[in-house]
Every structure is written in C-alpha cells, then in structure tokens.
Amino acid sequence: MKPSTKINNPKELGQHLLKERKSLKLTQKEISEFSDVGRKFIIELEKGKATAQLGKVFELLNSLGLELHLIKRGDR
C-alpha cells in the first residue's frame, strides 16, 4: 500500500498541493496552463483558502496526479 497523507483542513491541503507541485518542478503558471484552473485559484488554494470550489480542487488534484480517498475513522 502506498503512503497516504491525512488532510485535516484547507491549509493542510494547500500545503500538500504546493509540496507536490514543487516536487514535479512545475510553476503555478505551468500547472494552470494544462489544467482547467486559473493561476489565481492555485495561489489561493495553496494558501489554504477555505472556500475553494470543489470541482476546481479535483481538477488540480488530477493535474498533479493525485487521487482523493475517503477512509472511515478507525478503519486504518
């Protein structure tokens, strides 16, 4: 089983996405060009904006090669 990261809030999600983007050596501009998400949205999400549009979050996750998995507490 591959390692996973527990995300507890928008700030942690933003930090994880920033780390993943940098590990791929992509700029915010580059990722916005091949995803359907604007650079301003990426900036706000990486800063932990709590009101980010869910559809755009999934678009960015997909562009970074990430998947979202929900696990019931205690099942891990």
Contacts in CASP RR format, 6 or more apart in sequence:
PFRMAT RR
TARGET T0000
AUTHOR 0000-0000-0000
METHOD contacts of the structure
MODEL  1
MKPSTKINNPKELGQHLLKERKSLKLTQKEISEFSDVGRKFIIELEKGKA
TAQLGKVFELLNSLGLELHLIKRGDR
4 69 0 8 1.000
5 16 0 8 1.000
7 13 0 8 1.000
7 16 0 8 1.000
9 50 0 8 1.000
10 45 0 8 1.000
10 48 0 8 1.000
10 49 0 8 1.000
10 50 0 8 1.000
10 52 0 8 1.000
11 47 0 8 1.000
11 48 0 8 1.000
13 45 0 8 1.000
13 48 0 8 1.000
13 57 0 8 1.000
14 45 0 8 1.000
14 46 0 8 1.000
14 47 0 8 1.000
14 48 0 8 1.000
15 46 0 8 1.000
15 48 0 8 1.000
17 45 0 8 1.000
17 46 0 8 1.000
17 60 0 8 1.000
17 61 0 8 1.000
17 64 0 8 1.000
17 66 0 8 1.000
18 46 0 8 1.000
20 64 0 8 1.000
20 66 0 8 1.000
21 28 0 8 1.000
21 31 0 8 1.000
21 42 0 8 1.000
21 46 0 8 1.000
21 64 0 8 1.000
24 64 0 8 1.000
28 39 0 8 1.000
28 42 0 8 1.000
28 43 0 8 1.000
28 46 0 8 1.000
29 39 0 8 1.000
31 37 0 8 1.000
31 42 0 8 1.000
31 60 0 8 1.000
31 63 0 8 1.000
31 64 0 8 1.000
32 38 0 8 1.000
32 39 0 8 1.000
32 41 0 8 1.000
32 42 0 8 1.000
34 63 0 8 1.000
35 59 0 8 1.000
35 60 0 8 1.000
35 62 0 8 1.000
35 63 0 8 1.000
36 56 0 8 1.000
36 59 0 8 1.000
37 56 0 8 1.000
37 59 0 8 1.000
37 60 0 8 1.000
37 63 0 8 1.000
41 52 0 8 1.000
41 53 0 8 1.000
41 56 0 8 1.000
41 60 0 8 1.000
42 60 0 8 1.000
44 52 0 8 1.000
45 52 0 8 1.000
45 56 0 8 1.000
45 57 0 8 1.000
45 60 0 8 1.000
58 68 0 8 1.000
61 67 0 8 1.000
61 68 0 8 1.000
END
